[in-house]
């Protein structure tokens, strides 16, 4: 999806702020006109705003071969990003998405229109009750500097590269304002249950979590699942895979609605419970 010029410039500003805090993140390169953003257009008149970023050397590691310490370091990396953004003061025209109540409502409405590609009407009833519970929780949350701010919002395993056993964040195209626990949910959703706990331990090496954070994190986990299905719902090539995931998704949703912790449970136990 094409972003506006303001959104593109704002992303680069946030990255510059992170670099000023000694974090290694992609750096924009000036074009021939001395600007960081290049305006382009297609034959149909559609405008695009392109940037060139310096490559961060490193390699992607499959979750199946991630070492214990590597996963902990991924959690610590997220804390460093949150800490570096804690005093971020955007300029007046700063424009980035916000990930919360309104964005979730948009994604939920989109999924309602397209779920039949991979979810039965009967199964979708559970999605409906879970979405209502998530929305109610988001209504009650109060953002402050300790739990909310600029976040990467897409720091899954594919957007982390390792060099000399150290992780570095790449691809900040989804960065915006949101809850720190939402950022974490986006990251650990693709990890195996035991790895999620290691990620959180790495996060807590710098910043301690609230005593009652797990139910909140599980809420954002369900939010992230619904968002992901909404995003992929119209991609025909992914329909088969989405159908195959439904037994697990249904088990997660049932656990969430019944108040049963599921974040760190093995997949087969969740499905059979």
PAZAPA-4460 file (N, C-alpha, C; in steps of 0.05 Angstrom, whole numbers, plus 32768, in hexadecimal, padded with zeros to 4 digits):
% residues 273
    n_x    n_y    n_z   ca_x   ca_y   ca_z    c_x    c_y    c_z   seq   type   mol
   8011   7FE8   8000   8000   8000   8000   8012   8019   8000     1      X     A
   800C   802B   7FEE   801C   8043   7FEC   8016   8056   8003     2      X     A
   802C   8062   800E   8029   8075   8024   802C   8091   8019     3      X     A
   8021   80A4   8028   8023   80C0   8020   8040   80CA   8025     4      X     A
   8046   80E1   801A   8061   80EC   801E   8065   80F1   803C     5      X     A
   8051   80FC   804A   8053   8102   8066   8059   80E9   8076     6      X     A
   804B   80D3   8070   8050   80BA   807E   806D   80B0   807A     7      X     A
   8076   80B2   8061   8091   80A9   805A   80A6   80B9   8069     8      X     A
   80A3   80D3   8068   80B6   80E5   8076   80B6   80E0   8094     9      X     A
   809E   80DB   809F   809C   80D6   80BC   80A9   80BC   80C4    10      X     A
   80A7   80A8   80B4   80B6   808F   80BA   80D4   8094   80BB    11      X     A
   80DE   80A3   80A9   80FB   80A9   80A9   8103   80B9   80C1    12      X     A
   80F1   80CB   80CA   80F7   80DB   80E2   80FA   80C9   80FB    13      X     A
   80E7   80B6   80FD   80E9   80A3   8114   8103   8093   8113    14      X     A
   810A   8089   80FB   8123   807A   80F9   813B   808B   8100    15      X     A
   813A   80A5   80F8   8151   80B6   80FF   8153   80BA   811E    16      X     A
   813C   80BB   812B   813B   80BE   8148   8147   80A5   8155    17      X     A
   8141   808E   814B   814C   8075   8156   816A   8074   8152    18      X     A
   8173   807D   813A   8190   807D   8135   819E   8091   8148    19      X     A
   8191   80A7   814F   819D   80BA   8161   81A0   80AF   817D    20      X     A
   8191   8099   8183   8194   808B   819D   81A7   8073   819A    21      X     A
   81B7   8073   8185   81CB   805E   8181   81BF   8042   817A    22      X     A
   81A7   8042   816F   819C   8029   8166   81A2   8026   8148    23      X     A
   81A8   800D   8140   81AE   8008   8124   8194   8002   8115    24      X     A
   818B   8014   8105   8173   8011   80F5   8178   801B   80D9    25      X     A
   8168   8014   80C5   816D   801E   80AA   816F   803C   80A8    26      X     A
   8181   8046   8097   8186   8062   8094   817F   806B   8077    27      X     A
   8171   8081   8075   8169   808A   805A   8181   8097   804C    28      X     A
   8181   8094   8031   8196   809F   8020   818B   80B6   8010    29      X     A
   819A   80CB   800E   8191   80E3   7FFE   8190   80DC   7FE0    30      X     A
   817D   80E7   7FD2   817C   80E4   7FB5   818D   80FA   7FA8    31      X     A
   818C   80FC   7F8D   819D   810F   7F7F   8195   812C   7F85    32      X     A
   817C   8130   7F8D   8173   814B   7F93   8178   8152   7FB1    33      X     A
   8184   8140   7FC0   818A   8145   7FDC   8172   8141   7FEE    34      X     A
   815F   8130   7FE5   8147   812A   7FF5   8146   810D   7FFC    35      X     A
   8139   8106   8012   8137   80EA   801A   8120   80DC   800D    36      X     A
   810D   80EB   8002   80F5   80DF   7FF5   80F4   80E7   7FD8    37      X     A
   80F0   80D4   7FC6   80EE   80D9   7FA9   80D2   80D5   7FA0    38      X     A
   80C6   80EA   7F94   80AB   80E9   7F8A   80AB   80DB   7F6F    39      X     A
   809A   80C7   7F6B   8098   80B9   7F52   807A   80B7   7F4B    40      X     A
   8075   80B0   7F32   8059   80AD   7F2A   8057   8098   7F14    41      X     A
   803F   808C   7F11   803B   8078   7EFD   802C   8085   7EE5    42      X     A
   8029   8075   7ED0   801A   8080   7EB9   7FFE   8087   7EBF    43      X     A
   7FF2   807B   7ED4   7FD7   8081   7EDB   7FD4   8098   7EEE    44      X     A
   7FEB   80A5   7EF4   7FEA   80BD   7F05   7FED   80B7   7F23    45      X     A
   7FF0   809E   7F2B   7FF3   8097   7F47   800F   809F   7F50    46      X     A
   8010   80AE   7F66   802A   80B7   7F71   8034   80A4   7F86    47      X     A
   804E   80A1   7F86   805C   8090   7F9A   8073   80A0   7FA5    48      X     A
   807B   8099   7FBE   8091   80A7   7FCB   80A5   8092   7FD3    49      X     A
   80BC   8093   7FC6   80D0   807E   7FC9   80E7   8088   7FDB    50      X     A
   80F3   8075   7FEA   810A   807A   7FFA   811F   8064   7FF5    51      X     A
   8138   806A   7FFA   814D   8057   7FF8   815A   8055   8014    52      X     A
   815B   803D   801F   8166   8039   803A   8180   8029   8038    53      X     A
   8193   802F   8049   81AC   8020   804A   81A6   8004   8056    54      X     A
   81B2   7FF0   8049   81AE   7FD4   8051   81BB   7FCE   806C    55      X     A
   81AD   7FC0   807D   81B8   7FB7   8096   81C2   7F9A   8092    56      X     A
   81DC   7F96   8094   81E7   7F7C   8090   81DD   7F68   80A6    57      X     A
   81D6   7F51   809D   81CD   7F3C   80B0   81BE   7F27   80A2    58      X     A
   81B4   7F13   80B0   81A4   7EFE   80A4   818B   7EF8   80B4    59      X     A
   8177   7EEF   80A6   815E   7EE7   80B4   8163   7ECB   80BF    60      X     A
   8158   7EC6   80D7   815A   7EAC   80E3   813E   7EA0   80E6    61      X     A
   813A   7E88   80DC   8121   7E7A   80DF   811B   7E75   80FC    62      X     A
   8101   7E78   8104   80FB   7E74   8120   8102   7E58   812A    63      X     A
   8104   7E45   8118   810A   7E2A   8121   8127   7E26   8129    64      X     A
   8138   7E39   8121   8155   7E37   8127   815E   7E4D   8139    65      X     A
   814C   7E5F   8142   8154   7E75   8153   815F   7E6A   816E    66      X     A
   8175   7E75   8177   8180   7E6D   8190   8171   7E7B   81A7    67      X     A
   8173   7E6F   81BF   8166   7E7B   81D6   816E   7E98   81DA    68      X     A
   8188   7E9D   81D9   8192   7EB8   81DD   818A   7ECB   81C7    69      X     A
   8187   7EC1   81AF   817F   7ED2   8198   8162   7EDC   819C    70      X     A
   8151   7ECB   81A6   8135   7ED2   81AB   8134   7EE7   81C2    71      X     A
   8144   7EE3   81D7   8145   7EF6   81ED   814E   7F11   81E2    72      X     A
   8161   7F11   81D1   816C   7F2A   81C6   8157   7F38   81B4    73      X     A
   8146   7F29   81A7   8130   7F35   8197   811D   7F44   81AA    74      X     A
   8118   7F38   81C1   8107   7F46   81D5   8114   7F5F   81DF    75      X     A
   812E   7F5E   81E4   813D   7F75   81EE   813E   7F8B   81D9    76      X     A
   8140   7F83   81BF   8140   7F96   81AA   8126   7FA6   81AA    77      X     A
   810F   7F98   81AE   80F6   7FA7   81AF   80F5   7FBB   81C6    78      X     A
   8100   7FB3   81DD   8101   7FC6   81F4   8111   7FDE   81ED    79      X     A
   8127   7FDA   81DF   8139   7FF0   81D8   812A   8003   81C5    80      X     A
   811A   7FF8   81B3   810B   8009   81A1   80F6   801A   81B0    81      X     A
   80E9   800D   81C4   80D5   801B   81D4   80E2   8030   81E5    82      X     A
   80F8   802A   81F1   8107   803D   8202   8110   8055   81F2    83      X     A
   811B   8050   81DA   8125   8065   81C9   810F   8077   81BF    84      X     A
   80F6   806D   81BE   80DF   807D   81B4   80D0   808A   81CA    85      X     A
   80D8   8085   81E3   80C8   808F   81FA   80C7   80AD   81FB    86      X     A
   80DB   80BB   81F2   80DB   80D9   81F3   80DA   80E4   81D6    87      X     A
   80D0   80D4   81C4   80CE   80DD   81A8   80B9   80F4   81A5    88      X     A
   80C2   810A   819A   80B0   8121   8196   80AE   8127   8178    89      X     A
   809A   811C   816B   8097   8120   814E   8091   813D   8147    90      X     A
   809A   8145   812F   8094   8160   8126   8076   8163   8120    91      X     A
   806D   817B   811B   8051   8180   8118   8043   8170   8102    92      X     A
   8051   816C   80EC   8045   815D   80D5   8049   813F   80D6    93      X     A
   8053   8135   80EC   8059   8118   80EE   803F   8108   80EA    94      X     A
   8041   80F4   80D7   8029   80E5   80D0   8030   80C7   80CE    95      X     A
   8026   80B8   80E1   8029   809B   80E0   800F   808E   80EB    96      X     A
   800A   8076   80E4   7FF2   8068   80EC   7FF2   8064   810B    97      X     A
   7FDA   8060   8115   7FD7   8059   8131   7FCA   803D   8132    98      X     A
   7FD5   802B   8142   7FCC   8010   8143   7FBD   800C   815E    99      X     A
   7FA2   800B   815C   7F92   8008   8174   7F75   8004   816E   100      X     A
   7F64   8011   817C   7F47   800D   817A   7F3D   8012   815E   101      X     A
   7F44   8029   8152   7F39   8030   8138   7F45   801E   8122   102      X     A
   7F5E   8018   8123   7F6A   8007   810E   7F5F   7FEB   8110   103      X     A
   7F5B   7FE1   8129   7F4F   7FC7   812C   7F33   7FC6   8121   104      X     A
   7F23   7FDB   8125   7F08   7FDB   811B   7F08   7FDA   80FC   105      X     A
   7F1B   7FE8   80EF   7F1D   7FE7   80D2   7F24   7FCB   80C9   106      X     A
   7F37   7FBE   80D6   7F3F   7FA3   80CE   7F29   7F8F   80D3   107      X     A
   7F1A   7F92   80E9   7F05   7F80   80EF   7EEE   7F83   80DA   108      X     A
   7EE7   7F9B   80D2   7ED3   7F9F   80BE   7EDB   7F93   80A3   109      X     A
   7EF5   7F95   809D   7EFF   7F89   8084   7EFD   7F6B   8085   110      X     A
   7F05   7F5F   809C   7F03   7F42   809E   7EE6   7F38   809D   111      X     A
   7ED4   7F47   80A8   7EB7   7F40   80A6   7EAE   7F3E   8089   112      X     A
   7EBA   7F4D   8078   7EB1   7F4D   805C   7EBE   7F37   804B   113      X     A
   7ED4   7F2B   8056   7EE4   7F19   8045   7EEA   7EFE   8053   114      X     A
   7EE0   7EF9   806A   7EE8   7EE1   8079   7EE0   7EC7   806C   115      X     A
   7ECB   7EC7   805B   7EC0   7EAE   8050   7ED4   7EA0   803E   116      X     A
   7EE9   7EAD   8036   7EFE   7EA0   8026   7F0B   7E89   8035   117      X     A
   7F0C   7E8B   8050   7F1A   7E77   805F   7F0F   7E71   807A   118      X     A
   7EF9   7E7E   8082   7EEC   7E79   809C   7ECE   7E73   8098   119      X     A
   7EC4   7E5E   80A4   7EA7   7E58   80A1   7E97   7E6C   80B2   120      X     A
   7E7D   7E6F   80AB   7E6C   7E81   80BA   7E6A   7E78   80D7   121      X     A
   7E69   7E5F   80DC   7E67   7E55   80F7   7E80   7E5C   8107   122      X     A
   7E98   7E57   80FB   7EB1   7E5D   8108   7EB4   7E7B   810D   123      X     A
   7EA9   7E8B   80FB   7EAD   7EA8   80FD   7E9E   7EB4   8115   124      X     A
   7E8B   7EA5   8120   7E7D   7EAF   8137   7E91   7EB2   814F   125      X     A
   7EA5   7EA1   8150   7EB9   7EA3   8166   7ECA   7EBB   8161   126      X     A
   7ED1   7EC1   8148   7EE0   7ED9   8141   7ED0   7EF2   814A   127      X     A
   7EB6   7EF2   8146   7EA6   7F09   814D   7EA6   7F0F   816B   128      X     A
   7EA3   7EFA   817B   7EA3   7EFE   8198   7EBF   7F06   81A2   129      X     A
   7ED4   7EFB   8196   7EEF   7F02   819D   7EF5   7F1F   8196   130      X     A
   7EED   7F27   817E   7EF1   7F43   8175   7EE3   7F56   8188   131      X     A
   7ECB   7F50   8191   7EBD   7F61   81A3   7ECC   7F64   81BD   132      X     A
   7ED7   7F4E   81C7   7EE7   7F4E   81E0   7F00   7F5F   81DD   133      X     A
   7F0E   7F5D   81C6   7F25   7F6D   81C1   7F1E   7F8B   81C0   134      X     A
   7F08   7F91   81B1   7F00   7FAD   81AF   7EF9   7FB9   81CA   135      X     A
   7EEC   7FA9   81DB   7EE5   7FB3   81F6   7EFE   7FB8   8206   136      X     A
   7F12   7FA7   8203   7F2B   7FAB   8212   7F39   7FC4   8208   137      X     A
   7F3A   7FC8   81EE   7F47   7FE0   81E3   7F3A   7FFA   81EC   138      X     A
   7F20   7FF9   81F0   7F11   8010   81F9   7F1A   8018   8215   139      X     A
   7F21   8005   8226   7F27   800B   8242   7F45   8012   8246   140      X     A
   7F55   800D   8232   7F72   8013   8235   7F77   8031   8235   141      X     A
   7F8A   803A   8246   7F92   8056   8248   7FAF   8058   8240   142      X     A
   7FB5   8065   8229   7FD1   8067   8220   7FE1   807B   8231   143      X     A
   7FFA   8074   8237   800C   8087   8244   8028   8081   823B   144      X     A
   803B   8090   8244   8057   808D   823B   8063   8072   8242   145      X     A
   8058   8064   8256   8063   804B   825E   8059   8033   824E   146      X     A
   8043   8037   8240   8038   8020   8232   8031   8026   8214   147      X     A
   8037   803E   820B   802E   8046   81F1   8042   8059   81E4   148      X     A
   8045   8058   81CA   8057   806B   81BC   805C   8062   81A0   149      X     A
   8071   806C   8194   8079   8062   8179   8084   8046   817B   150      X     A
   807A   8035   816A   8082   8019   816A   8088   800F   814D   151      X     A
   8097   7FFA   814B   809D   7FEF   8131   8084   7FE2   8125   152      X     A
   8075   7FD4   8135   805B   7FC8   812D   805D   7FB0   811A   153      X     A
   8075   7FA8   8113   8078   7F91   8100   8093   7F83   8104   154      X     A
   809C   7F81   811E   80B6   7F77   8123   80B5   7F58   8126   155      X     A
   80AA   7F4B   8112   80AA   7F2E   8113   80C5   7F24   810A   156      X     A
   80C9   7F0A   810A   80E3   7EFE   8105   80EE   7F05   80E9   157      X     A
   80DC   7F0A   80D6   80E5   7F11   80BB   80EF   7F2D   80B9   158      X     A
   80EA   7F3E   80CD   80F3   7F5A   80CD   8109   7F5E   80E1   159      X     A
   8117   7F49   80E8   812F   7F4A   80F9   8146   7F3C   80EB   160      X     A
   815C   7F49   80E9   8174   7F3C   80DE   8189   7F3A   80F4   161      X     A
   8199   7F24   80F3   81AE   7F1F   8107   81C9   7F23   80FA   162      X     A
   81DB   7F30   8109   81F7   7F32   8101   8208   7F2F   811A   163      X     A
   821A   7F1C   811A   822A   7F16   8131   8219   7F11   814A   164      X     A
   8203   7F03   8145   81F0   7EFB   815B   81E1   7F12   8167   165      X     A
   81E1   7F29   815A   81D2   7F40   8163   81BB   7F46   8150   166      X     A
   81A3   7F4B   815A   818C   7F51   8149   8189   7F6E   8142   167      X     A
   817F   7F73   812A   817B   7F8F   8121   815F   7F90   8113   168      X     A
   8151   7FA5   8118   8136   7FA9   810D   8138   7FB5   80F1   169      X     A
   8128   7FAA   80DE   8125   7FB5   80C4   8108   7FB9   80BD   170      X     A
   8102   7FC4   80A6   80E8   7FC8   809B   80D4   7FD4   80AF   171      X     A
   80D6   7FEE   80B2   80C4   7FFD   80C5   80AC   8008   80B6   172      X     A
   80A5   7FFD   80A0   808F   8008   8090   8074   8009   809E   173      X     A
   8071   7FF9   80B3   8058   7FF9   80C2   805A   8009   80DC   174      X     A
   8070   8016   80E1   8074   8024   80FB   805E   8039   80FF   175      X     A
   8057   803E   8118   8043   8051   811F   803F   8052   813D   176      X     A
   8029   805D   8145   8023   8060   8161   8013   8048   816B   177      X     A
   801A   803D   8182   800B   8026   818C   8015   801E   81A7   178      X     A
   8007   800A   81B3   800F   8000   81CD   8027   7FED   81CA   179      X     A
   8039   7FEF   81DE   8050   7FDE   81DD   8049   7FC0   81DD   180      X     A
   8034   7FB9   81EB   802B   7F9D   81EB   8021   7F94   81CF   181      X     A
   8015   7FA6   81C1   800D   7FA0   81A5   8026   7F9A   8194   182      X     A
   803B   7FAA   8198   8054   7FA6   8189   805F   7F8B   8190   183      X     A
   805E   7F83   81A9   8068   7F69   81B2   8058   7F53   81A6   184      X     A
   803D   7F56   81A6   802C   7F41   819B   8032   7F3C   817D   185      X     A
   8036   7F52   816E   803D   7F4F   8152   8057   7F40   814E   186      X     A
   806A   7F43   8161   8084   7F36   815F   8082   7F18   8166   187      X     A
   8074   7F11   817B   8075   7EF6   8185   8060   7EE4   8178   188      X     A
   804E   7EF0   8169   8039   7EE0   815C   8045   7ECA   814A   189      X     A
   805B   7ECF   813E   8067   7EBB   812C   807C   7EA9   8139   190      X     A
   8080   7EAD   8154   8092   7E9C   8162   8084   7E84   816F   191      X     A
   8093   7E6F   8175   8088   7E58   8183   8083   7E60   81A0   192      X     A
   806F   7E53   81AD   8068   7E5A   81C8   8080   7E5C   81DC   193      X     A
   8093   7E49   81DD   80A9   7E4C   81EF   80BB   7E64   81E8   194      X     A
   80BC   7E6B   81CE   80CC   7E82   81C6   80C0   7E9C   81CF   195      X     A
   80A6   7E9D   81D1   8099   7EB6   81D9   80A1   7EBE   81F5   196      X     A
   80A3   7EAA   8206   80AB   7EB0   8222   80C8   7EBA   8223   197      X     A
   80D9   7EAF   8212   80F5   7EB9   8211   80F6   7ED6   8207   198      X     A
   80E6   7EDC   81F3   80E4   7EF7   81E8   80DD   7F0B   81FE   199      X     A
   80C9   7F04   820E   80C0   7F15   8224   80D5   7F18   8239   200      X     A
   80E4   7F03   823F   80FA   7F04   8253   810F   7F17   8248   201      X     A
   8114   7F17   822E   8128   7F29   8223   811E   7F46   8226   202      X     A
   8104   7F4B   8221   80F9   7F65   8224   80FC   7F6F   8241   203      X     A
   80F7   7F5D   8254   80F8   7F65   8270   8114   7F69   827B   204      X     A
   8129   7F63   826B   8144   7F69   8274   8148   7F87   8276   205      X     A
   8138   7F97   8268   813A   7FB4   826A   8121   7FC0   8277   206      X     A
   810A   7FB6   8270   80F1   7FC2   8279   80DF   7FAC   8284   207      X     A
   80D8   7FAE   829E   80C7   7F9B   82AB   80AA   7F9E   82A1   208      X     A
   809C   7F87   829E   8081   7F87   8295   806E   7F8B   82AD   209      X     A
   8056   7F95   82A8   8042   7F97   82BC   803A   7F7A   82C6   210      X     A
   8033   7F77   82DF   802D   7F5D   82EA   8016   7F4F   82DB   211      X     A
   8003   7F5E   82D1   7FEC   7F53   82C4   7FEE   7F57   82A5   212      X     A
   8006   7F55   829A   8009   7F5B   827E   7FFF   7F45   826B   213      X     A
   7FFF   7F2C   8275   7FF9   7F15   8263   7FDD   7F17   8257   214      X     A
   7FC7   7F1C   8266   7FAD   7F1E   825A   7FAC   7F35   8245   215      X     A
   7FBA   7F4B   824B   7FBA   7F61   8238   7FC9   7F59   821E   216      X     A
   7FE0   7F4B   8222   7FEF   7F42   820B   7FDF   7F2F   81FA   217      X     A
   7FD0   7F1D   8207   7FC0   7F0A   81F8   7FAA   7F18   81E9   218      X     A
   7F9F   7F2E   81F4   7F8C   7F3D   81E5   7F98   7F49   81CC   219      X     A
   7FB0   7F54   81CE   7FBD   7F5F   81B6   7FC5   7F49   81A3   220      X     A
   7FCA   7F31   81AD   7FD0   7F1A   819D   7FB8   7F13   818B   221      X     A
   7FA0   7F12   8197   7F88   7F0D   8188   7F83   7F23   8174   222      X     A
   7F88   7F3C   817C   7F85   7F53   816A   7F97   7F4F   8152   223      X     A
   7FB0   7F46   8157   7FC3   7F43   8141   7FBB   7F2C   812E   224      X     A
   7FB0   7F17   8139   7FA6   7F01   8128   7F90   7F0B   8116   225      X     A
   7F7D   7F19   8121   7F67   7F23   8110   7F71   7F36   80FB   226      X     A
   7F83   7F48   8103   7F8F   7F5A   80EF   7F9D   7F4B   80D9   227      X     A
   7FAC   7F36   80DF   7FBA   7F27   80CB   7FA7   7F1A   80B8   228      X     A
   7F92   7F0E   80C2   7F7E   7F00   80B1   7F6F   7F15   80A0   229      X     A
   7F6B   7F2C   80AB   7F5E   7F41   809B   7F70   7F49   8084   230      X     A
   7F8A   7F4C   8089   7F9D   7F55   8074   7F9F   7F40   805E   231      X     A
   7F9F   7F26   8065   7FA4   7F11   8052   7F8A   7F06   8046   232      X     A
   7F73   7F0E   804F   7F5A   7F02   8048   7F55   7F02   802A   233      X     A
   7F5E   7F16   801B   7F58   7F18   7FFF   7F6E   7F0E   7FED   234      X     A
   7F83   7F02   7FF9   7F9A   7EF8   7FE9   7F94   7EDB   7FE3   235      X     A
   7F8C   7ED5   7FCB   7F83   7EBA   7FC3   7F99   7EA5   7FC8   236      X     A
   7FB2   7EAC   7FC3   7FC8   7E99   7FC5   7FCC   7E90   7FE2   237      X     A
   7FC1   7E9F   7FF5   7FC5   7E98   8011   7FAD   7E8A   801E   238      X     A
   7F97   7E88   800E   7F7E   7E7D   801A   7F82   7E61   8025   239      X     A
   7F90   7E4F   8017   7F94   7E34   8020   7FA2   7E33   803B   240      X     A
   7FB7   7E44   803D   7FC6   7E45   8057   7FB5   7E50   806D   241      X     A
   7FA4   7E63   8067   7F92   7E6F   807C   7F7E   7E5A   8085   242      X     A
   7F74   7E4A   8073   7F61   7E35   807B   7F6F   7E21   808D   243      X     A
   7F88   7E1A   8087   7F96   7E06   8097   7F9C   7E10   80B3   244      X     A
   7F9D   7E2B   80B7   7FA3   7E36   80D1   7F8B   7E37   80E3   245      X     A
   7F73   7E34   80D8   7F5B   7E39   80E8   7F57   7E28   8101   246      X     A
   7F5E   7E0E   8101   7F5C   7DFF   811B   7F6C   7E0C   8131   247      X     A
   7F84   7E15   812B   7F94   7E23   8140   7F88   7E3D   8147   248      X     A
   7F7F   7E4D   8133   7F73   7E67   8139   7F5A   7E64   814A   249      X     A
   7F49   7E50   8143   7F31   7E4C   8153   7F38   7E44   8170   250      X     A
   7F4C   7E34   8174   7F54   7E2C   818E   7F5E   7E44   819E   251      X     A
   7F6E   7E56   8192   7F77   7E6E   819F   7F60   7E80   81A7   252      X     A
   7F4D   7E83   8195   7F36   7E94   819A   7F25   7E89   81B1   253      X     A
   7F21   7E6F   81B1   7F11   7E62   81C7   7F1F   7E67   81E2   254      X     A
   7F39   7E63   81E2   7F48   7E67   81FB   7F45   7E84   8205   255      X     A
   7F48   7E96   81F2   7F45   7EB3   81F9   7F2A   7EB9   8205   256      X     A
   7F15   7EAF   81F8   7EFA   7EB4   8201   7EF4   7EA6   821C   257      X     A
   7F01   7E90   8222   7EFD   7E81   823B   7F10   7E8A   8251   258      X     A
   7F21   7E9E   824B   7F33   7EA7   825F   7F4A   7E94   8266   259      X     A
   7F50   7E82   8253   7F65   7E6E   8257   7F7F   7E78   824A   260      X     A
   7F94   7E7B   825A   7FAE   7E84   824F   7FB7   7E73   8238   261      X     A
   7FC0   7E7F   8222   7FC8   7E6F   820B   7FE3   7E77   81FF   262      X     A
   7FEE   7E8D   8209   8006   7E99   81FD   801E   7E86   81FB   263      X     A
   8022   7E76   8211   803A   7E65   8213   8033   7E48   8211   264      X     A
   801B   7E41   8209   8013   7E25   8208   801B   7E19   81ED   265      X     A
   8024   7DFF   81EC   802A   7DF2   81D3   8011   7DF1   81C1   266      X     A
   8016   7DF3   81A7   8000   7DF5   8194   7FEC   7DDD   8196   267      X     A
   7FF7   7DC5   8199   7FE6   7DAD   819A   7FD4   7DAD   81B3   268      X     A
   7FDF   7DB8   81C9   7FCF   7DB9   81E2   7FB8   7DCD   81DF   269      X     A
   7FBD   7DE3   81D1   7FA8   7DF7   81CD   7F92   7DEC   81BC   270      X     A
   7F99   7DDE   81A7   7F85   7DD2   8194   7F75   7DBD   81A2   271      X     A
   7F81   7DAD   81B4   7F73   7D97   81C0   7F63   7D9F   81D9   272      X     A
   7F69   7DB7   81E4   7F5C   7DC0   81FC   7F3F   7DC7   81F8   273      X     A
***
